[in-house]
Each structure stands twice: as structure tokens, then as C-alpha cells.
Amino acid sequence: MNKKMIVHILGKMMGVEALLLLLPAFVGWIYGESCAIWFVVTAAILFVFFLLTGLKKPGTPGLYGKDGLFIVSSAWILWSLFGALPFFLSGSIPNYMDAFFETVSGFTTTGSTILKNVEVLPHCMAFWRSFTHWVGGMGVLVFVMVLTNLDKQSSIHLMRAEVPGPEKDKLVPKARETAQILYGMYFVLTVILVVLLMAGGMNLFDSLVHAFGTAGTGGFSNYAASVGHFDSAYLDGVITVFMILFGINFNLYFFLAIREFKLAITNEELRAYLIIIGAAIAAITANIYHIYGSVLEAFRYAAFQVASIITTTGYATADYNLWPVFSKCVLVALMIVGACASSTGGGIKVSRLLIALKSIGKEVKQMAHPKSVNVVRLSGKKLGEDTIHNVYIYLMAYAILAIVSVLLVSIDNFDFETTVGSVLTTIGNVGPGLGLTGPVGSFADYSMFSKFVFCIDMLAGRLEIFPFLMLFSYMWRKKF
């Protein structure tokens, strides 16, 4: 491992986070909030770290694949550790473990919270809490790559370690240019959303907070009732549409921008994603019609919750804990599946689900016709055995992590629905779970140990498990 280069890149990342912390400090200054000083203090600490490690580039700049995995995992943890300091030092979240949980939940775009009354947060704290969603949505390394020239030769290793999905492709030959294209599209969509939300009656601050949560598919709101606070069919509709848009593979937007419409329209993952959403909305609308007494009302709430859960955003306009069991089971299934690869959403990804189903079909055909030649294709592209193998391993690791986590947090002795729902929602980076951690609940009553387990789940889920396991492998062993 190139340890000097790893420290250098992490130092640069601390410098970028220092700059980001000045934004909520500015918000605090606008609203006259004294607690904003803690963002400046934290930024100063990070800037010193940057001066010591991030200025001078090592003589041997090359990075290897395992270095990229290690940097990505370390960066997310360090950003969360320092990003939690303003919450803790200001007293907004008095317990540091709780502050760390909230920050991890923000950067990983999970949206789970330990706050029972979010509305008491100062504006600067609420802004930082939601802004972490926007930064983490595309990935902190991808964000830093846009602003700085990390390493021309090896930056693709960083991108491959962080961008979610079974396959990582560059849109253009240079990884930094790919990162700039991704964030350019991300920024434009966010600005459009802010404008539309303000057109629906939200003030600028509320629009920014909810646009950050929608774009990053995170779901932090500055109101206890989430988006339901506004009770607006227009706002529900706008956010529903944009949650779905941000759950789509961003490569497809690039294809649309360069007028390669066929590549976007014929994408098999996109079709499956939209079919799943449509089927889930129809099924839940029919199942909850008797609660609302109107097809349009049932459709409105079903569509919002389905979009929120499958994209792992976590906003809510209704307490789905009160819905029939069938509807809750559909939402849990969506919670596991998640959004498309290379989107800001979490979950196992629709592409992996398709690959797994197609692989099962291939095996059945092979058993029925042993001499036949069967291949697995996605969007007409033949998938290699290594890709299929990686999907199998990922799904196995995902299941094992979920089972172990359920056993560990069950020590707190909450009911089964709450325990399992909490684990699935944190691994899938969804936000609200079931039972006590549902849309109107929080994770506040869990023990510090369980919150630590959930932090691991959120980080592992966002980094798709293996970069995080690589970090632990390095910690426990002297050599790779």
C-alpha cells in the first residue's frame, strides 16, 4: 500500500470538508445564531490537518485498487467523525455517539435519526444535517474529485470503490471529467427542484433542505412531520417525481444529453425500475383505498411512499405503520431492492436483482437442457462470469450482515418488527423503518451499542460492503 499517498489524499479531503463547513457557518451568521462558531472551529481543526498532510504530494503518487478501497472507507468515517463535532460541541446533540449516528446517516443518505424533535435545531445545524445528504449522494470522493485533482493516474480506483452498482463505467476517458459530468447533472437537477419547490410555496431555506434530501435520496427534513408538514398535493407530486428521477442511473442522463436516446430508452434496468414502481403503487393504492376513501388520495400517498422507499429517500407523508400488512410487506421488499445502479439511491440495486433472476433462469434452462449454451444478458450486453459471481457474493454478504446485525441489536429487546425493520432500513440506507423507528418514530431509544451497529450498517450499505470489509481487514492484519 502507498501509505504516504493515502495520507495525502485523506489530508486533501479534510481540507475540502473544512470548506464545506463554512456554508452552515454562513447560514448561522445570516440567522444570527451563535452556535455557528463551532463550524468555524471544526473547519480550523480540519484545515490544520490539511496543511500537515495535504499540501505536499509524495514522490511515489501511484495508487492500487486496494488503496482506493481503503481511502474510500477511511474518508467516509473521517468525514463523519469530524462532521459530527458541530452538533456535539454546540450542544444541539449532547451525546457524541448520537451526533456521529446522525452525521453517518446524513453522509450515507440514510436519513435515520435519533432526534425526537428536529424542529428545535438551529438553522445552521438543520442546514448542515441536510447538506450532508447532497454531498454524500454522489459520494464524498467523487465530490472531492470534482474540486481537486486527487491523482490523475489512479483516480479511477477511487471512483470504482465508491460509485454503487455491479459495474463501474467511466462516461469519458478521464475519471475526474466523469465526476464533473455527474455532479454537473446532479447540480442542475437540484437547482430545478429548488425552483419548483419555491413555486409551490416553500421558502428558500425549506426548499434547500428538502432539495438536498431529495437529490441525495436521504430524507432529512427540518419538520417532525417530514414532507407531510406542508400537506400539499403539488409538493408531494414534485418530490415524488424527483425522487424517482434521482433513483435512475445517472449515466442515462448523460446519454440523453448527448442525444443517444436509444441507449437510455432500451436500458433494461430502467424499464424494470419503472415497472416495479408502477406495480407497487397500483397494489398499495388498491390495498389502502378503504383508509382514504378516494382513489386519488390513496394514489397520492401510495405513490409518494413507494417512490420514497424504493429510492431509499425516506421522506414520509403518511404513517405507513397504520397501513395493512400487505402494503407494509411491499414497502419492505422495495426497501431491500432499492434504486438503480450509479444513482444516489441505496439498496441492493435493481440491476443486481435482474442479474440474480436471470442467473436463476439460466441455471433452470441448463438443468432442463444440459447441452444448451445459455448466457446472461443485461440490456443486450453479455455479462461475464466474474460480474455474476460478484453479484452472488454481494447478496450473500448483504444477507449475512443483515442477520448478524439483527442478532446484535435484538439484545435491546424491542419487538421483532422494529428490530428487523431498523436493520433493513440502515443497511439499505432508507431512513425510517417499521414499528418504533417508523415514519413518526426515531432511533433515540436504542442503546449506544446498537447505534454503533447501525452506523456500521449504514456505512457498509452505502459503500456496498466490500470497501468497508477491506478497512477492517487492514486493521486486523499487518499485510493484505
C-alpha positions, 0 to 999 in steps of 0.5 A: 500500500502507498501509505504516504499517498493515502495520507495525502489524499485523506489530508486533501479531503479534510481540507475540502470538508473544512470548506464545506463547513463554512456554508452552515457557518454562513447560514448561522451568521445570516440567522444570527445564531451563535452556535455557528462558531463551532463550524468555524472551529471544526473547519480550523481543526480540519484545515490544520490537518490539511496543511500537515498532510495535504499540501505536499504530494509524495514522490511515489503518487501511484495508487492500487485498487486496494488503496482506493478501497481503503481511502474510500472507507477511511474518508467516509468515517473521517468525514463523519467523525469530524462532521459530527463535532458541530452538533456535539460541541454546540450542544444541539446533540449532547451525546457524541455517539448520537451526533456521529449516528446522525452525521453517518446517516446524513453522509450515507443518505440514510436519513435515520435519526435519533432526534425526537424533535428536529424542529428545535435545531438551529438553522445552521445545524438543520442546514448542515444535517441536510447538506450532508445528504447532497454531498454524500449522494454522489459520494464524498470522493467523487465530490472531492474529485470534482474540486481537486485533482486527487491523482490523475493516474489512479483516480479511477480506483477511487471512483470504482470503490465508491460509485454503487452498482455491479459495474463501474463505467467511466462516461469519458476517458478521464475519471475526474471529467466523469465526476464533473459530468455527474455532479454537473447533472446532479447540480442542475437537477437540484437547482430545478427542484429548488425552483419548483419547490419555491413555486409551490410555496416553500421558502428558500431555506425549506426548499434547500433542505428538502432539495438536498434530501431529495437529490441525495435520496436521504430524507432529512427534513427540518419538520417532525412531520417530514414532507407531510408538514406542508400537506400539499398535493403539488409538493408531494407530486414534485418530490415524488417525481424527483425522487424517482428521477434521482433513483435512475442511473445517472449515466442515462442522463448523460446519454440523453444529453448527448442525444443517444436516446436509444441507449437510455430508452432500451436500458433494461434496468430502467424499464424494470425500475419503472415497472416495479414502481408502477406495480407497487403503487397500483397494489398499495393504492388498491390495498389502502383505498378503504383508509382514504376513501378516494382513489386519488388520495390513496394514489397520492400517498401510495405513490409518494411512499413507494417512490420514497422507499424504493429510492431509499429517500425516506421522506414520509407523508403518511404513517405507513405503520397504520397501513395493512400488512400487505402494503407494509410487506411491499414497502419492505421488499422495495426497501431491500431492492432499492434504486438503480445502479450509479444513482444516489439511491441505496439498496441492493440495486435493481440491476443486481436483482435482474442479474440474480433472476436471470442467473436463476433462469439460466441455471433452470434452462441448463438443468432442463437442457444440459447441452444448451449454451445459455448466457446472461444478458443485461440490456443486450450486453453479455455479462461475464462470469466474474460480474455474476459471481460478484453479484452472488457474493454481494447478496450473500454478504448483504444477507449475512450482515443483515442477520448478524446485525439483527442478532446484535441489536435484538439484545435491546429487546424491542419487538421483532418488527422494529428490530428487523425493520431498523436493520433493513432500513440502515443497511439499505440506507432508507431512513425510517423503518417499521414499528418504533423507528417508523415514519413518526418514530426515531432511533433515540431509544436504542442503546449506544451499542446498537447505534454503533451497529447501525452506523456500521450498517449504514456505512457498509450499505452505502459503500456496498460492503466490500470497501468497508470489509477491506478497512477492517481487514487492514486493521486486523492484519499487518499485510493484505 
